[in-house]
């Protein structure tokens, strides 16, 4: 994973966070090692036992009011406690500016202090969004990701099996391509993974026999998505008479990506098989399951009830002598 420095945040998200550097640039080289944001209210009063000094520190109007009521000696003491703990950076919300003595201590310890015109809650939310995205676990897989009826289908399988061709057919039918060949997967939360394409490849696709095509330019902006939650993996394999394939769908398989479990459907490829229509059915059937409707289970229940009623009827007729 690439290192995150204060300078990178300042250069990449200066406008997004609406921040202005208040002291020297000596602290821009500091590294940020955590995605958490902390408000050091208790640390300003002297309680450092549970001070999360490795986190990005945010001062709101409450903390600034507390600092403004300190005399110079108390202010310097509070500053030494905070900046002496080697915090990565500090951002003050609502466009407020700390006292010069406070900024001087920050310079002494090589810590950057910023001022943001955003409210404290908005600043904290935007910081969390950026930091969570940067520190989120990621992995790159060989596959193709397509949004089919709002469901993210990740096609996997050996090279040349037809993943790109299936995606191209789906795009022609009105579905949207997210990434082809290289899919970057990010875990956004404990049970959500999101896929996106590489910056270099964009929405280009390699079709054997044709070459590289630009899906966005060929089919328009509606044919692509920048990212999509991955909900089902469709693993493509060549048809083999020696293998047994799922017929009823009662045994649901799953795969784990970055600790997140998602359904996995193995689809055998054979000449004349319409994988595009099958993909649409996979998507719609997944949504039915999300809404609590499992066709395979319901069919199995109805079949069991039918057999049970038939057996009961036969037993009754055999015992009826009238």
C-alpha positions as a Markdown table, in Angstrom:
| # | Residue | x | y | z |
|---|---|---|---|---|
| 1 | Unk | 0.0 | 0.0 | 0.0 |
| 2 | Unk | 1.2 | 3.5 | -0.8 |
| 3 | Unk | 2.2 | 5.7 | 2.1 |
| 4 | Unk | -0.2 | 8.5 | 3.1 |
| 5 | Unk | 1.5 | 11.8 | 4.0 |
| 6 | Unk | 0.1 | 15.1 | 5.2 |
| 7 | Unk | 1.4 | 16.6 | 2.0 |
| 8 | Unk | -0.6 | 14.1 | -0.1 |
| 9 | Unk | -3.8 | 15.0 | 1.7 |
| 10 | Unk | -3.1 | 18.7 | 1.2 |
| 11 | Unk | -2.3 | 18.3 | -2.5 |
| 12 | Unk | -5.1 | 15.8 | -3.3 |
| 13 | Unk | -8.0 | 17.1 | -1.1 |
| 14 | Unk | -7.2 | 20.7 | -0.4 |
| 15 | Unk | -10.5 | 21.9 | -2.0 |
| 16 | Unk | -12.5 | 18.9 | -0.8 |
| 17 | Unk | -11.6 | 19.6 | 2.8 |
| 18 | Unk | -11.4 | 23.4 | 2.2 |
| 19 | Unk | -8.1 | 23.6 | 4.2 |
| 20 | Unk | -5.4 | 26.3 | 4.6 |
| 21 | Unk | -2.0 | 25.7 | 6.1 |
| 22 | Unk | -1.5 | 28.0 | 9.1 |
| 23 | Unk | 2.1 | 27.3 | 10.0 |
| 24 | Unk | 5.3 | 26.2 | 8.2 |
| 25 | Unk | 5.4 | 23.3 | 5.8 |
| 26 | Unk | 7.9 | 21.3 | 7.9 |
| 27 | Unk | 5.1 | 19.0 | 9.0 |
| 28 | Unk | 3.9 | 18.0 | 5.5 |
| 29 | Unk | 6.3 | 15.0 | 5.4 |
| 30 | Unk | 4.7 | 13.3 | 8.4 |
| 31 | Unk | 3.0 | 10.0 | 7.7 |
| 32 | Unk | -0.6 | 9.2 | 8.6 |
| 33 | Unk | -1.0 | 5.6 | 9.8 |
| 34 | Unk | -4.6 | 5.4 | 10.8 |
| 35 | Unk | -8.0 | 6.1 | 9.1 |
| 36 | Unk | -9.5 | 7.2 | 12.4 |
| 37 | Unk | -10.2 | 10.9 | 13.3 |
| 38 | Unk | -10.0 | 12.1 | 16.9 |
| 39 | Unk | -11.0 | 15.2 | 18.8 |
| 40 | Unk | -8.5 | 15.8 | 21.6 |
| 41 | Unk | -10.8 | 17.5 | 24.1 |
| 42 | Unk | -9.6 | 15.5 | 27.2 |
| 43 | Unk | -6.0 | 15.6 | 26.1 |
| 44 | Unk | -6.1 | 19.5 | 26.2 |
| 45 | Unk | -7.1 | 19.2 | 29.8 |
| 46 | Unk | -4.1 | 17.0 | 30.6 |
| 47 | Unk | -5.7 | 13.5 | 30.5 |
| 48 | Unk | -3.4 | 11.6 | 28.1 |
| 49 | Unk | -3.9 | 8.0 | 29.3 |
| 50 | Unk | -6.3 | 7.1 | 26.4 |
| 51 | Unk | -5.1 | 9.8 | 23.9 |
| 52 | Unk | -5.1 | 8.4 | 20.4 |
| 53 | Unk | -2.1 | 10.4 | 19.2 |
| 54 | Unk | -1.7 | 8.4 | 16.0 |
| 55 | Unk | -5.0 | 9.7 | 14.6 |
| 56 | Unk | -5.8 | 12.9 | 12.6 |
| 57 | Unk | -6.7 | 15.5 | 15.2 |
| 58 | Unk | -9.7 | 17.8 | 14.7 |
| 59 | Unk | -10.4 | 20.9 | 16.9 |
| 60 | Unk | -13.9 | 22.3 | 16.9 |
| 61 | Unk | -15.5 | 25.4 | 18.3 |
| 62 | Unk | -15.7 | 23.8 | 21.8 |
| 63 | Unk | -12.0 | 23.1 | 21.9 |
| 64 | Unk | -11.1 | 26.5 | 20.5 |
| 65 | Unk | -13.2 | 28.2 | 23.1 |
| 66 | Unk | -11.4 | 26.3 | 25.8 |
| 67 | Unk | -8.0 | 27.3 | 24.4 |
| 68 | Unk | -9.1 | 31.0 | 24.2 |
| 69 | Unk | -9.8 | 31.0 | 28.0 |
| 70 | Unk | -6.3 | 29.8 | 28.9 |
| 71 | Unk | -3.5 | 32.1 | 30.0 |
| 72 | Unk | -0.2 | 31.9 | 28.1 |
| 73 | Unk | 1.4 | 29.4 | 30.5 |
| 74 | Unk | -1.5 | 27.0 | 30.4 |
| 75 | Unk | -1.7 | 27.3 | 26.6 |
| 76 | Unk | 1.9 | 26.4 | 26.1 |
| 77 | Unk | 1.5 | 23.5 | 28.5 |
| 78 | Unk | -1.5 | 22.2 | 26.6 |
| 79 | Unk | 0.3 | 22.6 | 23.3 |
| 80 | Unk | 3.3 | 20.7 | 24.5 |
| 81 | Unk | 1.0 | 17.9 | 25.7 |
| 82 | Unk | -0.7 | 17.6 | 22.3 |
| 83 | Unk | 2.1 | 18.2 | 19.8 |
| 84 | Unk | 4.7 | 16.5 | 22.0 |
| 85 | Unk | 2.7 | 13.2 | 21.5 |
| 86 | Unk | 3.8 | 13.3 | 17.9 |
| 87 | Unk | 0.4 | 13.6 | 16.3 |
| 88 | Unk | 0.4 | 13.5 | 12.4 |
| 89 | Unk | -1.6 | 16.7 | 11.9 |
| 90 | Unk | -4.3 | 19.0 | 13.3 |
| 91 | Unk | -7.2 | 20.6 | 11.5 |
| 92 | Unk | -9.3 | 23.4 | 13.0 |
| 93 | Unk | -12.9 | 23.7 | 11.8 |
| 94 | Unk | -15.2 | 26.7 | 11.1 |
| 95 | Unk | -12.3 | 28.8 | 9.8 |
| 96 | Unk | -11.0 | 29.4 | 13.3 |
| 97 | Unk | -7.3 | 30.1 | 14.0 |
| 98 | Unk | -5.4 | 28.9 | 17.1 |
| 99 | Unk | -3.3 | 31.4 | 19.1 |
| 100 | Unk | 0.2 | 32.1 | 17.8 |
| 101 | Unk | 1.9 | 30.5 | 20.8 |
| 102 | Unk | -0.1 | 27.3 | 20.0 |
| 103 | Unk | 1.1 | 27.4 | 16.3 |
| 104 | Unk | 4.7 | 28.1 | 17.5 |
| 105 | Unk | 4.7 | 24.8 | 19.5 |
| 106 | Unk | 3.3 | 23.0 | 16.5 |
| 107 | Unk | 6.3 | 24.3 | 14.4 |
| 108 | Unk | 8.6 | 23.3 | 17.2 |
| 109 | Unk | 7.5 | 19.7 | 16.9 |
| 110 | Unk | 7.2 | 19.7 | 13.1 |
| 111 | Unk | 3.4 | 19.3 | 13.0 |
| 112 | Unk | 1.2 | 20.9 | 10.4 |
| 113 | Unk | -1.9 | 22.8 | 11.5 |
| 114 | Unk | -4.7 | 23.6 | 9.0 |
| 115 | Unk | -7.8 | 25.6 | 9.2 |
| 116 | Unk | -11.0 | 24.5 | 7.4 |
| 117 | Unk | -14.1 | 26.6 | 6.7 |
| 118 | Unk | -16.2 | 23.5 | 7.0 |
| 119 | Unk | -18.3 | 22.7 | 10.1 |
| 120 | Unk | -16.8 | 20.2 | 12.5 |
| 121 | Unk | -19.2 | 17.4 | 11.6 |
| 122 | Unk | -18.8 | 18.0 | 7.8 |
| 123 | Unk | -15.0 | 18.1 | 8.2 |
| 124 | Unk | -15.0 | 14.9 | 10.2 |
| 125 | Unk | -17.3 | 13.2 | 7.6 |
| 126 | Unk | -15.2 | 14.2 | 4.6 |
| 127 | Unk | -12.0 | 13.2 | 6.4 |
| 128 | Unk | -13.4 | 9.8 | 7.3 |
| 129 | Unk | -14.6 | 9.2 | 3.7 |
| 130 | Unk | -11.1 | 10.0 | 2.3 |
| 131 | Unk | -9.2 | 8.1 | 5.0 |
| 132 | Unk | -11.4 | 5.0 | 4.9 |
| 133 | Unk | -11.1 | 4.8 | 1.2 |
| 134 | Unk | -7.3 | 5.1 | 1.3 |
| 135 | Unk | -6.8 | 2.6 | 4.1 |
| 136 | Unk | -9.4 | 0.1 | 2.9 |
| 137 | Unk | -8.0 | -3.4 | 2.1 |
| 138 | Unk | -7.6 | -3.9 | -1.7 |
| 139 | Unk | -6.8 | -6.7 | -4.1 |
| 140 | Unk | -6.5 | -6.9 | -7.8 |
| 141 | Unk | -8.0 | -9.9 | -9.7 |
| 142 | Unk | -8.1 | -11.0 | -13.3 |
| 143 | Unk | -11.7 | -10.8 | -14.4 |
| 144 | Unk | -14.5 | -8.7 | -15.8 |
| 145 | Unk | -17.1 | -6.7 | -13.8 |
| 146 | Unk | -20.5 | -5.8 | -15.3 |
| 147 | Unk | -23.5 | -4.1 | -13.8 |
| 148 | Unk | -26.5 | -6.3 | -14.8 |
| 149 | Unk | -29.9 | -5.0 | -13.7 |
| 150 | Unk | -28.2 | -3.3 | -10.8 |
| 151 | Unk | -26.3 | -6.4 | -9.6 |
| 152 | Unk | -22.5 | -6.4 | -9.9 |
| 153 | Unk | -21.4 | -9.7 | -11.6 |
| 154 | Unk | -17.7 | -10.5 | -11.4 |
| 155 | Unk | -16.7 | -12.9 | -14.2 |
| 156 | Unk | -13.7 | -15.0 | -13.5 |
| 157 | Unk | -12.1 | -17.9 | -15.4 |
| 158 | Unk | -8.9 | -18.7 | -17.4 |
| 159 | Unk | -7.7 | -16.3 | -20.0 |
| 160 | Unk | -9.5 | -16.6 | -23.4 |
| 161 | Unk | -12.6 | -18.3 | -22.1 |
| 162 | Unk | -14.8 | -15.4 | -23.2 |
| 163 | Unk | -15.3 | -13.0 | -20.3 |
| 164 | Unk | -14.8 | -9.9 | -22.4 |
| 165 | Unk | -17.1 | -11.1 | -25.1 |
| 166 | Unk | -19.9 | -11.8 | -22.6 |
| 167 | Unk | -19.4 | -8.3 | -21.2 |
| 168 | Unk | -19.5 | -6.8 | -24.6 |
| 169 | Unk | -22.8 | -8.6 | -25.4 |
| 170 | Unk | -24.2 | -7.4 | -22.1 |
| 171 | Unk | -23.3 | -3.8 | -22.8 |
| 172 | Unk | -24.9 | -4.1 | -26.2 |
| 173 | Unk | -28.1 | -5.2 | -24.4 |
| 174 | Unk | -28.1 | -2.1 | -22.2 |
| 175 | Unk | -26.0 | -3.2 | -19.2 |
| 176 | Unk | -22.9 | -1.3 | -18.0 |
| 177 | Unk | -19.3 | -2.2 | -18.0 |
| 178 | Unk | -17.2 | -1.4 | -14.9 |
| 179 | Unk | -13.9 | -3.0 | -15.6 |
| 180 | Unk | -12.4 | -5.6 | -18.0 |
| 181 | Unk | -9.3 | -7.7 | -17.6 |
| 182 | Unk | -8.0 | -6.0 | -14.3 |
| 183 | Unk | -10.5 | -5.4 | -11.5 |
| 184 | Unk | -9.4 | -3.6 | -8.4 |
| 185 | Unk | -11.5 | -4.7 | -5.4 |
| 186 | Unk | -11.9 | -2.6 | -2.3 |
| 187 | Unk | -13.5 | -3.6 | 0.9 |
| 188 | Unk | -15.7 | -0.7 | 1.9 |
| 189 | Unk | -17.2 | -2.2 | 5.0 |
| 190 | Unk | -17.1 | -5.6 | 6.8 |
| 191 | Unk | -19.6 | -7.1 | 4.3 |
| 192 | Unk | -19.3 | -4.9 | 1.2 |
| 193 | Unk | -16.7 | -5.1 | -1.6 |
| 194 | Unk | -16.6 | -2.6 | -4.5 |
| 195 | Unk | -14.9 | -3.1 | -7.8 |
| 196 | Unk | -13.4 | -0.6 | -10.1 |
| 197 | Unk | -11.1 | -0.5 | -13.1 |
| 198 | Unk | -7.5 | 0.6 | -13.4 |
| 199 | Unk | -6.7 | 4.2 | -14.2 |
| 200 | Unk | -4.5 | 3.1 | -17.1 |
| 201 | Unk | -7.0 | 0.7 | -18.8 |
| 202 | Unk | -10.1 | 2.7 | -18.1 |
| 203 | Unk | -13.1 | 1.3 | -20.0 |
| 204 | Unk | -11.0 | -0.2 | -22.8 |
| 205 | Unk | -11.6 | -3.8 | -23.7 |
| 206 | Unk | -9.5 | -6.4 | -25.6 |
| 207 | Unk | -11.5 | -8.5 | -28.1 |
| 208 | Unk | -9.5 | -11.2 | -29.7 |
| 209 | Unk | -9.5 | -10.9 | -33.5 |
| 210 | Unk | -10.5 | -7.2 | -33.3 |
| 211 | Unk | -8.1 | -5.6 | -30.8 |
| 212 | Unk | -8.5 | -2.8 | -28.2 |
| 213 | Unk | -11.9 | -1.0 | -28.2 |
| 214 | Unk | -13.2 | 1.9 | -26.2 |
| 215 | Unk | -16.6 | 0.9 | -24.8 |
| 216 | Unk | -17.5 | 4.4 | -23.7 |
| 217 | Unk | -16.9 | 5.9 | -27.1 |
| 218 | Unk | -18.6 | 3.1 | -28.9 |
| 219 | Unk | -21.7 | 2.7 | -26.8 |
| 220 | Unk | -21.9 | 6.1 | -24.9 |
| 221 | Unk | -21.6 | 7.2 | -21.4 |
| 222 | Unk | -24.6 | 5.1 | -20.3 |
| 223 | Unk | -22.7 | 1.9 | -21.1 |
| 224 | Unk | -20.1 | 2.3 | -18.3 |
| 225 | Unk | -19.8 | 2.7 | -14.5 |
| 226 | Unk | -16.8 | 3.9 | -12.5 |
| 227 | Unk | -17.4 | 1.4 | -9.7 |
| 228 | Unk | -19.9 | -1.1 | -8.5 |
| 229 | Unk | -20.5 | -3.3 | -5.5 |
| 230 | Unk | -19.6 | -6.9 | -6.3 |
| 231 | Unk | -22.5 | -9.2 | -5.3 |
| 232 | Unk | -22.0 | -12.4 | -7.3 |
| 233 | Unk | -19.0 | -14.2 | -8.8 |
| 234 | Unk | -19.7 | -16.0 | -12.1 |
| 235 | Unk | -16.9 | -18.5 | -12.6 |
| 236 | Unk | -16.7 | -19.7 | -16.2 |
| 237 | Unk | -15.3 | -23.1 | -17.1 |
| 238 | Unk | -15.2 | -25.3 | -20.2 |
| 239 | Unk | -17.9 | -28.0 | -20.3 |
| 240 | Unk | -16.7 | -31.4 | -19.3 |
| 241 | Unk | -18.7 | -34.6 | -19.4 |
| 242 | Unk | -16.8 | -35.9 | -16.5 |
| 243 | Unk | -18.0 | -33.2 | -14.1 |
| 244 | Unk | -21.4 | -32.9 | -12.4 |
| 245 | Unk | -23.1 | -29.5 | -12.4 |
| 246 | Unk | -25.7 | -28.1 | -10.1 |
| 247 | Unk | -29.2 | -28.8 | -11.5 |
| 248 | Unk | -31.6 | -27.6 | -8.8 |
| 249 | Unk | -29.7 | -24.8 | -7.1 |
| 250 | Unk | -30.2 | -26.1 | -3.6 |
| 251 | Unk | -26.5 | -26.2 | -2.8 |
| 252 | Unk | -25.4 | -22.6 | -2.9 |
| 253 | Unk | -21.6 | -22.1 | -3.2 |
| 254 | Unk | -19.8 | -19.1 | -1.9 |
| 255 | Unk | -16.3 | -17.6 | -2.3 |
| 256 | Unk | -14.5 | -15.1 | 0.0 |
| 257 | Unk | -12.9 | -11.9 | -1.3 |
| 258 | Unk | -11.0 | -9.8 | 1.3 |
| 259 | Unk | -12.9 | -11.5 | 4.0 |
| 260 | Unk | -16.3 | -10.9 | 2.5 |
| 261 | Unk | -18.4 | -13.9 | 1.4 |
| 262 | Unk | -20.4 | -13.6 | -1.8 |
| 263 | Unk | -22.3 | -16.3 | -3.9 |
| 264 | Unk | -20.3 | -18.1 | -6.5 |
| 265 | Unk | -22.0 | -19.6 | -9.6 |
| 266 | Unk | -20.1 | -22.0 | -11.8 |
| 267 | Unk | -21.3 | -21.7 | -15.4 |
| 268 | Unk | -19.9 | -24.3 | -17.9 |
| 269 | Unk | -19.2 | -22.9 | -21.4 |
| 270 | Unk | -20.2 | -24.9 | -24.5 |
| 271 | Unk | -20.9 | -24.0 | -28.2 |
| 272 | Unk | -24.3 | -22.4 | -28.7 |
| 273 | Unk | -24.9 | -21.6 | -25.0 |
| 274 | Unk | -26.3 | -18.1 | -24.5 |
| 275 | Unk | -24.3 | -16.9 | -21.5 |
| 276 | Unk | -25.7 | -13.4 | -21.8 |
| 277 | Unk | -29.2 | -14.5 | -21.1 |
| 278 | Unk | -28.0 | -16.7 | -18.3 |
| 279 | Unk | -26.2 | -13.7 | -16.8 |
| 280 | Unk | -29.4 | -11.7 | -16.8 |
| 281 | Unk | -31.2 | -14.6 | -15.1 |
| 282 | Unk | -28.4 | -14.9 | -12.5 |
| 283 | Unk | -28.9 | -11.2 | -11.7 |
| 284 | Unk | -32.7 | -11.3 | -11.4 |
| 285 | Unk | -32.6 | -14.6 | -9.5 |
| 286 | Unk | -30.1 | -13.0 | -7.0 |
| 287 | Unk | -32.4 | -10.1 | -6.5 |
| 288 | Unk | -35.3 | -12.5 | -5.8 |
| 289 | Unk | -33.1 | -14.2 | -3.1 |
| 290 | Unk | -32.3 | -10.8 | -1.6 |
| 291 | Unk | -36.0 | -10.2 | -1.3 |
| 292 | Unk | -36.5 | -13.6 | 0.4 |
| 293 | Unk | -37.7 | -15.6 | -2.6 |
| 294 | Unk | -35.6 | -18.8 | -3.3 |
| 295 | Unk | -37.1 | -20.6 | -6.3 |
| 296 | Unk | -35.1 | -23.8 | -5.7 |
| 297 | Unk | -36.1 | -24.1 | -2.1 |
| 298 | Unk | -39.8 | -23.3 | -2.8 |
| 299 | Unk | -39.9 | -25.9 | -5.6 |
| 300 | Unk | -38.3 | -28.5 | -3.3 |
| 301 | Unk | -40.9 | -27.8 | -0.6 |
| 302 | Unk | -43.8 | -28.1 | -3.1 |
| 303 | Unk | -42.4 | -31.3 | -4.5 |
| 304 | Unk | -42.0 | -32.8 | -1.0 |
| 305 | Unk | -45.6 | -31.7 | 0.0 |
| 306 | Unk | -46.9 | -33.3 | -3.3 |
| 307 | Unk | -45.2 | -36.6 | -2.6 |
| 308 | Unk | -46.4 | -36.6 | 1.0 |
| 309 | Unk | -50.0 | -36.0 | 0.0 |
| 310 | Unk | -49.7 | -38.7 | -2.7 |
| 311 | Unk | -48.4 | -41.2 | -0.2 |
| 312 | Unk | -51.1 | -40.3 | 2.4 |
| 313 | Unk | -53.8 | -40.8 | -0.3 |
| 314 | Unk | -52.4 | -44.1 | -1.4 |
| 315 | Unk | -52.3 | -45.3 | 2.2 |
| 316 | Unk | -55.9 | -44.2 | 2.8 |
| 317 | Unk | -57.2 | -46.0 | -0.3 |
| 318 | Unk | -55.4 | -49.2 | 0.5 |
| 319 | Unk | -57.0 | -49.2 | 3.9 |
| 320 | Unk | -60.5 | -48.4 | 2.6 |
| 321 | Unk | -62.6 | -51.6 | 2.1 |
| 322 | Unk | -66.0 | -49.9 | 1.8 |
